[in-house]
């Protein structure tokens, strides 16, 4: 029942300071810690203009005021997945563990957080760059319902269940991503994917932030008769009157159901419902469905 409290952990950049357990309150479903930590990361100004210039070139001056306002007043949170949710997640099924870091930490010239970096490496990951400033660790549960779950300081040790299983889980995910990228390069998603879409009755596309699923509807199904149910981990398209679903997907990773929309359209092949879902954590998925 909402609201409820949960525990998360702060990893100070200053190694002289111990890990700190903090409490947060959730009043609605979702990864609320991401929103709450904006205040923790607000403050400070951009000092590494040289890095911005590499990205924006001569346009950097026109963007600097806006970026400074975000850094000082709003705060910006970046997520780094230490483990992704799965039915075999330890010690809590269907839960992922995430680092929450200051997205502008490097631009603010915050000190490197070595402990957060080593935590990621202990999970079998190799971050592309150091984490700057204080970092936080939280757990997100995706079933039943999307919400925060407790994460304690005592769990930041290699012998804890979630860390012990993390390297193997992340290696499996990396292998799946590699296979997806190789298939895309070889353009194996052409006719084969079209044939699959025809057989299952739906197709999909994605960006790092969104998943789009288009479902071909049986002849005669109107908008008034259609039922589209979206949860954090599942999409079901069917009729309000009941019966077998027209399409159902156990999603590869969680989405933000509240930010998802659907529309109907028609072409020479018939009527289609297009469902656009915002991914909870931006990343490219190797496939739309979770492997059972």
N, C-alpha and C positions, 0 to 999 in steps of 0.2 A: 504494500500500500504506500502511496505517496502522501506527503513527503517522507524521506528517510535520510539517514546520515550514512556516510561511508568513509573509509580510511584510505589515504594515499600517502606517498612518501616523497619528501624533498631530498635531493642530492645537491648540497651546496657546491659551488665551484671551488670555494675555499676548503682545502682538504684538512684544515685544522678543525673544521666543524663536523659534527657527527650527522648521520642521516636523521631526518626529523619526520615523525609521523604527524600528519595533519588530518583534520576532519572537514568534510564538505557536506553540504545538504543538497539533495536532489528533489526538485518539485515537479519534474516531468520526465518522461522517458527520453533516453538518448545519452550521448556522451557529454554530459553537462560540465565535466571537469575542463574540457577544452575551452568552453566559454568563460568559466570562472577564473581560469588562469590568465586571461587577458590582462586583468588588473595587476597580477603579480609581475607581468612582463612590461607593463606600461612604465614609461620614464626613461630618461637618458636621451641623448641625441646621436645622430649618425656622425661618426668620425671617420669611417673608412670610405671616403668619397672616391678614392682611387679604385676601389673594387666596383663601385657603382658605375664609374666611368667605363670600365671594361665591358659592362653590360649594355649601358645606354648611350655611350659615346658622347657626342656633343649635347644630347638631349638631357643629360643628367641634371643640369641646373634647373630645368623646368619641372623636374619631378622631385627635386630635393625637398621643397616645402611640404608637399603632400606626404612624403615618406617620413619626414621628421614629425609631422603631426600624428601620424599613425604610431610612430615609435614612442612619442611622449604622452599622448592622450589615450590611445585605444589599446595598444599592445597587440602583438601578433603571435599566435601559437602554431608551432609546427609539430606534427606527430611523427614519431619513428617507431615502427612496429618491432617489438622484441620477439613476440610470438603472435600468431594470428589465431582467431577463434576456430576451433574444431571440436568434434564430439569426443576426441581423445585428449583435449586440453587438460593439463594437470595444474593444480589439484581440483580445479573447477571445470567441468565440461562446458564447451561452447563459450569459452572466455579467452580474450586476447590481452596481452600485457603491452603497454605502450609507454615510451618516453615522450614527455611533453617538454619542448624546448622553446626558447625565445627565437622566433624566426629571424629576428634582426640582431641577434646576439653578436654575430661577427661584425656587422656594420657598426654597432655601438662600441666595438672593441672590448667586449666583455672577456674576462679570462677564460681560458680553455678549461672545460670540465673533464678532467682525466678519468675520474671515477665513472661518469656516465658513459664515456667512450669505451672503457674497459668492460663495463657491463654489457654493452652491445657485442663486443668481441667474444665475451663468454657465452653468448647465445649463438655463436657461430656466424656472426655477421661482420662485415668490414665496411663501416661507414665511409663515405667518400671524402668527408672532411670532419674535422673535430667539432664537438659541440661547445658552444660558448655560453657562459653564464650558468646560473642555477638551472637544474633540471628536475623534473618531477616524474614519478612512476605511478601509473594507475592501471586498474584492471577494468575491462569492459565486457559485460556479459551480453550475448546476443540472443540467447534462448533461455527461458521463455520471455520474450520481450527484451528490448534493448535498454540496458541501464548500467550504471556503474556498480562495481562490486568491490569489496574490501581488498586492499593490498597492504601488507605490513612490512616494516623495515627488516624483520627477521627473515623475510623471503629473499632478500638481496644477498644470497650466498649460493655458491655453486651446487651445494647439496640439496637445495630446495627442489621439490618435484618439477616445478615449471621450468627452472633453469636446466635441470638435468636432461629434460626432453627437448629443450629448445634447439640445440644444434641439429638434431635429426629432422625435426619438423621444418626448420628453415632450409635445410639442404633439399628436402623433398619439394618445397615450394620453389626454390631456385631451379631445380631440374624441370619442373612443370613450366616455368616461365621460359626456360631455354628452349624447350620443345615448341612452345607457342611461337617464339620469335623465329625459330628456324622454319617453321611451317609458313609463317607470314612472308619471310624472305623468298621462300621457294614458290610462293603464290599458290600454295595448296588449299587456300581458302576459297578458290574460285569455284569451278564446277562442283567439287565435292561438297562445299558448304551449301551451295544452292540446292543440291540434291537432298542434303540433310534437312534444310529448311522446308522443302516441299513435303518431305515425309513426316516431319513432326508438327508442321503447321505454324511455325513461327521462326523468325530470324532475329538477329541481334547485332548491335554495333556498340562501340564504347569510346569514350575519352577517358583520361585519367580521373575525371571528376564524375562522369555520368555513365549510366547504362541505359540503352534504349532497346526495348523488345517490341517487335511488331507481330501481332497475332492475326492470322487469317480467320475470319468469322464464318460460320456456316450461313448459308443463304437464309435470309428472312429474320435474322437476329437484329433487333433494333436497339437503340441506345437505352430505351426504357426497360428492356428485358435484360440488359447486360449487367453483370456484376464483376467488378475488378477489385480484388482484395490484395493489398500490399502490406506486408509486415517487414521487419528488419531482415528476415532471412528467407522469405517466401513470396512468390507471386502466383496468384490463382486467378484465372479468367474463366468465368462460367455464366450461367443463367441465374437470374434471381429466383426463378421457380425451382431451381435445384437440378438434380441429374449429374451426370459425369462432367467434370471440368472440360472446358475447351482446350485449355493449356494450363500447366502448372510447373513451376520451376522452384527447386531448392537452390537459392542463390549462392554463388561461390563465396561471397563475403557480404557483410551487412550493408544495408542501405538506410537512408533516412526516410522512413515512410511518410512523415509529415511534409517533406519537401518533394514528394513524387506526384506526378500528374499523368493523366491519360486523355487521349482524344481519338475520335473515330474519323475515318476517311474512306473514300471509295475510288477505285480505278477500274480498268477494263477486266481485271481478274476478280473483282468482288470487293467486299468490305473488310477493312482492317482496323484494329484498335492498336494504337501506338502508345506504349507506356514508357515514360521517361522517369528514371529513378536516380536520385543523387546518392553517390557512394558515401558511406560514412567516413571513410578514410581514402583520400585520393591515391589511386594506384592502378596500374594496368592488370586486368585479370587474364589468366591464361584461358579461361572458359567461363561461360555465364553460370553454369551449374556446379554445385559442389559434388565431388565424387563421393558416392556412398560406400 
